[in-house]
Structures are given as C-alpha cells and as structure tokens.
Amino acid sequence: MTGIALAEDHGDGTEATEAVSFIPLSDPDITSAELSAVEALLCSPRISNGPITDAFEKAFAAYLGRKYAVAVPSGTIGLLLALKALGIGPGQEVIASPYSFRETVHAISLVGARAVFADVDYWSGALAPAKVEERVTANTRAIIGGNPNGHPAPWSELRAIAQRHQLPLLEDSTEAIGSRYKGELVGRFGDIAVFDFAQPLALTCGEGGMVVTDDIDLAVGLRRHRAHRLDERSSVVVSSAAPHQAGMSDLTAALGLAQLRRLDEILERRRLAERLYNAHMQSFEGIKPPYVAPEATEVNWFLYLVHLGTRFTRSSRDAIVDDLRIEQVEAAAYCHPLHLQRHYFDLGYRHGDFLVTEKIADRALALPFHTHLTDDQIEFIVETIKDASINIGAGAAIY
C-alpha cells in the first residue's frame, strides 16, 4: 500500500501530517520467487537474447496446451504481428469489438487495415455473434473476438461464423488469463490468441505479451516479423523480411516465468477478493456483481467491474469515481468506446452506432482488484460507492 500524507492545519501556523491508506486499482503479486529470478538473471552474463525467453515461451505454450508461443513486448504488438503473419494489410477489413479497456485493436490500423466494429452482448460485453455476421463483407479478412474483463466470448458461435465465411479467428485474451469457456482455457479457441502481461493483469512482468498458435506456418511468420535471431544475421533468405525488432528481454521473461509458475496461487488469491466483493455488494441494490454466462465455467477477472443501474448516467458514474478518489480509492471507467475515439471517429464512426456498447460503457465502473486487498478495505470501497450514489440521487436496481 502507498502512504499518502495529508496536511492538517492546527490554526497556529503549524501542520501535522497523517498517513492515509491509498487503495490502488492494481497491485502486482510479487514474492521472493520473482525477486530471486530477476536477481539471478542480473548476475548472469546475458540479460537479452538468452535462453530465458525461450523457456518462458515453452512453459506458456505447455500451460495452454498450444504448440507454439511467441513472446512479444505487448498485446498490441502481438496482434500486429499476428495480422502480418496472416497477410492482412491495406484495403482489407477486420471485425472487432468497440468495447475494450485495452486498445489492442489499434493493431488493425497499424497494419493499414480497417477496423469494422460489431456491437456486443449486453450482459457479458463480448462480441454478439449475430452482429458479427452482419458485418462480414467481401473485404473481411479476419474476426477478432475478445474476452472482456476476463469473461469468455461465445467461442463456439464465433468459430462457426469464421468457418462459414472461411475467415481466421483471432482471440484477444489480453484480459483473461486463466478463464475457461466450456471447461477449456481461453487462448485455445483462436487460430491465433494474444495475451498481455502489463499491470493490472494477474500475470504481470511490467510489460510484455505472448502470441500462441498451433499452426507452424503462422508461428514461423510471427517469428520472422518479430525479430531475427543472432544466428540469422547473415541469412539471405531471412533478410527478405523487415522485422519489427519486437522481442522480449530475458529480464522480462524471467519475471514472467516466475509469475507463470505461481499463476494458480495468484488467481486463487484474486478469487478471494472477488468473493469478498460479492458478499458486500449483496446489500446494495444499485450495484450488481459481474455477470457470468452459463458457458463461462471459470472467470478470472481483470478488474472488479460493476454496472450501475439505469438511473445512473456517465456523469454520475464519473462523480462516483471522483468521490472514491477523495477517499483515497483509485477507480476508473472500464471503457471509452473505441468508435468514439478520435482515430475511429475520423473513419466515420459516430455516437449511436453501437448502442449496447455505449450503454454499458457509460455505466461500467472498475474497482480495485488485486491480492493485497483486505475485507475492511473492500467493505470501505462498497460503502463509499453507496454514499456516493445517494449523493447523486441514483441507486435504482441494476439491470
């Protein structure tokens, strides 16, 4: 926890400071295991282009049951390399969701393609299959489905659409490590799946990401676009492709590998925080715990996300965020819809294009969620939200 000093005027020209406990939105679960792994690497003769990144890739592929894993600097870069490996570029379209906290879909524009948004399901926030089908055109080259805030998308339906139109299906699992759909881990449903390891994710190594696939040709393409190996510098064949020099350092990989070995422990500790939130939320009719679809056999949340009732507006949601901030609690809007951001606005998207996305984004409130939260802190957060909702005159039943 971070101590914040507040000054109190005694009226005689002197001030006393009182330490106030700040509750951050996220706080990485770092133990001696991670510290030892990083220290060992720093004491070694190589901290980049060494064996640790390879070990992390192999361990991550084994964890998911995928054949190949390629380490990258971020989820966005991972998706960019995936699109390049699929040969997607200018003049082509990729269907994606406008409802996302992390702007991974920027990778579509970075390869020169056009993001074609489809609206989402009101309950889960994941792509609505019927809306995806409507957006398929002759220029569509791929579908990117996401697992928003850790909740699995309807992968069976999305896979059926992709097969029907002979399109590759990409899985954005940047927020969802450890979640399961129909008993299987997310990251196993796309032709290519992308993960991210930045804070506030459960597995975090500062920055970084991983791309996984079972297709050897795609794996080779991902590696060719990522970077050349040291032993390939004189290769005439390999030099025909211009890589992005988008590798992961062994320092980052050492931290990620240590976190991966502890992932079950980290997720279980986060689930304890979830259970505490759920218990305290039951006493407040204006806020409901996150929705879980029947097919989502396990959900490991990115953040603890609640949806405010219909009497709340975006401004009242923002007022609650401000009230929490005054009480030294960090909270945030989960999503600013992508189609309303300047880059996509310039592509012709407008307010009202995706009504479900806009409705749930206006009322989505992300609360602190990490392994260091105590029951007292969670109770304080929920009570503060209750007080704030009364102050703004809202608090209707949720859905």
N, C-alpha and C positions, 0 to 999 in steps of 0.2 A: 504494500500500500504506500501511496505517496503522501507525505505530510505537507499540508499547506498551512502557512502561518497567517492568521488573521489578526490585524491590529485592533486593540480596544483602547479608546481614549478615556483616561481616568479623570479628565477635567482639570488636571493640574499641570498639563503640558507633557506628562509622561505617558508612555504607551506600554501596554503589556501584550505579549503575543500568546495566542492559544493555538495549539496544534489541532487542526481539524482533519478528520479522516476523509480522504478523497477516494471515491469508488470509481475506478476506471471502467470503460466499456469492455476492455480486454486486458488480460494479464497473463503472459506466457507461463506454462507449467515447465519450469526449468529446474532440474535437480543436479546433484553431483555427477550423475551419469553423463549429462550433456557437457558439463564443465570439464570433466575428465577427458571426454572425446575430443573437445576442441583443444585442450592443453596438450594432449598427446600429438595432435597434428601440428600445432605451432612449434613443437620441439623436434619435428621431423624435418628432413631436408627438402620436402616438396609440399607446398600447400595449394598447388594448382597442377592440372594435367597429370595427376597421380592416380592411384588405384581406388581412392575412397568414393569418388563419384560413380565409378563402375560398380562398386559394391552396393551403393545406395540404389542404383538402377535395378540391379538383380534382386535385391531384397524387396523393392517396391513391386516389381513385376510378380514375384512369388506371393506377396501378400494378397494381390488381387486375383492371382491365377491367370494373368495375361502373359503372353510370350515375350513381349519386348517393352522396355520402358526407356525413355529418353529424357534426361534431366535438362532443364532449361531455366533461365533467370526468372520467369514469371509465367502465370497462366495466360496472360495476353500474348506473350512471345510464343508460348506453346501452341496456342490456337493459330497464330500467324504461320508458324512452321507447318502445322497440320494442313492448313489451306493450301500452302505452297506445295506440299507433298502430294496433294490431290490435284494439282494443276489448276487451281482456281485463281482467277485474276480479273483484269479489267473487262467490263461489259457483261459480267455474269452476276447472278443473284444468289444470296444465301439467306435462308429463312432463319430468323432468330427471335428471341423474346425481348420486348422493351422493358421488362420488369426484372431488374437485376441490381444488386448492390455494387458488385464489381463490374467495371465496364469492359469485360473481356471481349465483347462483340466489336470493340474498336478494331480488332484484328482484321475484320472483314474489310473495312475501309483501307487499312494499311496494305493489303494486297491488291487494292484497286477495285474490288468487287463492291456490290451494293447490298446493304443490309435491308432485307424485306421483313418487316416485323409482322408478327401474328399475335393476337391477343391471348390472354392467359385464363386459366380456370380461376373462378372467384375464390374457391376455398383453399387450394394448395399454392396458387401463384405460379404453377408450372404451365408450360405451353398447352393450350387446348387443342387436341388433335383435329377437331373439325375446322378450327380456324387456320391451322397449318395447311390442311388440304386445300382450302380456298385460295391460298397464296401461291401455290405451285404454278409456275409458268414454263414456257419453253426455255427460258433463260436460267431457271433454277438449277443450281449445281450441287447443293448440299442443304441439309437441315441440321441446325444446332439446337439441341434441347438442353435445358439446364435443370439442376436440382436446387431450386431457390431456397436459400437459408437452410440447406440440408435436407429438404423434403424431396424425395424421388419424384421424377416426372413419370407420366404414364408410358413407360418404355415399350410395352407390348404394342400399344396403338401407334406410337411414333415409328416403331420398326416396321409395322405393316404398311404405313404410308410410304416410308422410304423404299421398301421393296416394291411396292406397287408402281412407283414412279422411277425405279432404278436409280435412286439417289443415295450417296453415302450419308450415314447418320453420325453426327459428331456429338459427343457427350461432354457438356460443361459441368464437371464435378468440382469446380474450384471451391465450393462452399460446403461440400457434403461428404468428406471422407468418413468412412465407417457406416454410413447409412445403407439400408438394404431395401430392395424392391423385390417382392415375392421371394424373399429369402436369400437373394443374391446381392453381393456388394455393389454399390454404384461404382461406375468405372468399368463395368463388364458389358455394358449394353451398346455402346457406340462402336463403329468401325475404328474410331479413334476417340479416346477420352482424355480430358485435360484436368489436371489438379494444380492447385496453388498452395504455397506454403508461407504466405505472408501473414502477419498478425492481422486479425484476431482468430485465425483458424486453429483447430485443435492441434494439428501437427504444424509447427512453425519453426522455420530456421531463418527468420528475418525476412528474407525474400527467397524466391525460388519457385519452381514448379516441376511437373512431370507429365509427359505425354505417353500414353500406353496404347498398344495395338497388338493384334495377333497376326497382322499381315506383314511379312518380311519385306515386301517391296515398299510399303509405307514406312516401315522402320528405317530402311536404308535411305529413303528420301528425306525423312526427318533429320537423320544424322548428317546428310550431305548439306542440307540447308542450315543446319545449326552451326557447324564449325568443322574445319579439317583437323584430323589428328596430326600429331607431330610427325608420325611416320608417313604421312601423305603429302608432305610439303613439296616433294619433287615429282608427284604423280601428275602426268599429263592429262589423264582421264578425269581425275577428281577436280583438277583446276578449271574444268569447263564450267563448273557451277560456282557462283559467288556466294559464299556462306555469310551468315549474319554475325559470326563470332559470338554466338549466344549460348555458350556453355555455362555450366555451373562450377564454381570453385570447389575444391576439396574441403575447404573450410566450411562452406555452407552445407556440403554433403555430409560432413562428419556430424554436424548438429542435427541434420535431418534424419540420418541413420539412427542416431541415439534416440530421437523422438519416436521414430517408427517402432523401435523395439519396445517402447513404453506406451504405444498408442492405446492398447486396450485399457491400461490403467488410467490414462488421461481421459478417455471417453467415459469411463465409469465414474470418475470424479465429476465430470461435467454433467452427467445424468443425475447425480445427487443434487447439484444446484438446480437442475430443471425440476426435480421433484419438490424441492423447497418452494420454488416459484409457484408451481401448480397449486400447492397447498394454500399459499397465501392469496392467490388470485381467486380462489373459490368464494371468498367473502365479498367480492366486488362484482356486481352485475354489469358494470360498464366496461369491463375488460375480460376477455376470454383467453385462456392459454392457446398456444398454436394448434392449428388443425392438423390431424394426421389421417390420411386416406387409408382405407382398408388394405390396399395393396402395399402400403409402406410398412413393412414388417419391423423395421428399425429406423428411427430418425435420430441422427446426431446433429443438433442444431449448431449453426454457425454463430448466431446470436439469439438471445431470448427475445422473440418477436411477438408482439401482441397487436391485434387490430382493434381500433377504437370503434365505438358504436356510431350509428348513422347520424346522431346529433352532433358528433364531432366534425369539425372541418379541418382542412390542412392548417389553418392559422391556429386553431385550438390545439392541435397536435404539437405545433411548434411552441405554443405557450407552455405546454406541459414539459417539453424539453428544456425550456428556459427555467421553469420552476425547479426542475431536477438539478440543473446546473447551479442555481443559487444554493441548493442544499448539498453541493459538492458531489453530485452524482452525474456521471457522464452518460448521456443518451443521445440518440440520433434518429433522424428519418432513415428508414431502411433503404429507400429507393427514390431517386429522382428519375422518373421515366425517361428512357433514352430518347424516345421520339420527340421529347420536348427540349432536349439539349441542343445547343446551337448547331453543332455539326449536322445533326439529323434534321433539324428544322430547315437548314439550308437545302436538304434533299427533298423538301416538300411536305414533310410530316407536320401535322398541326394538332392543337388541342382538340380533343374529341374523337381522334382517330381510333383510339383504343380505350374504350370507356371502362372496361373492367380493370385494366392496368392502372388507369388514373384514379379510379375509385379506391382501390385497396392501397395504392401508394400514398394517397393523401392521408390515410389513417394508420399507416404502419409505423409502429414505434419500436425501435431496437433498444433493449435494456442491457446493462452489464451482464456478461455471461462468461465465467471462467472458473477455474478450480479453486481459487482463493476466496470466493465469496462465503460469508458466514450466514447462518439463519437470521441473525439480528440485522445484518445489512440488507438482506433480501426483504425482510419484513418492513424495514425502513423505506426501501425503494417503493414497494407497493403502497404503503400508507401515504407516501408523498404524492404518488400519482392520484390516489383517491382525493386528497385535499386539493390538488391542482384541478381535477375535473370539477369539483364543486365550485371552485373559484371562477371557472369559465362558464358555469351553468350547464354543463353537459352531464353525461353519465347514463345514457339510455342503454338498454340491453344491446348486446353486441351485434349479432347478425340479423 
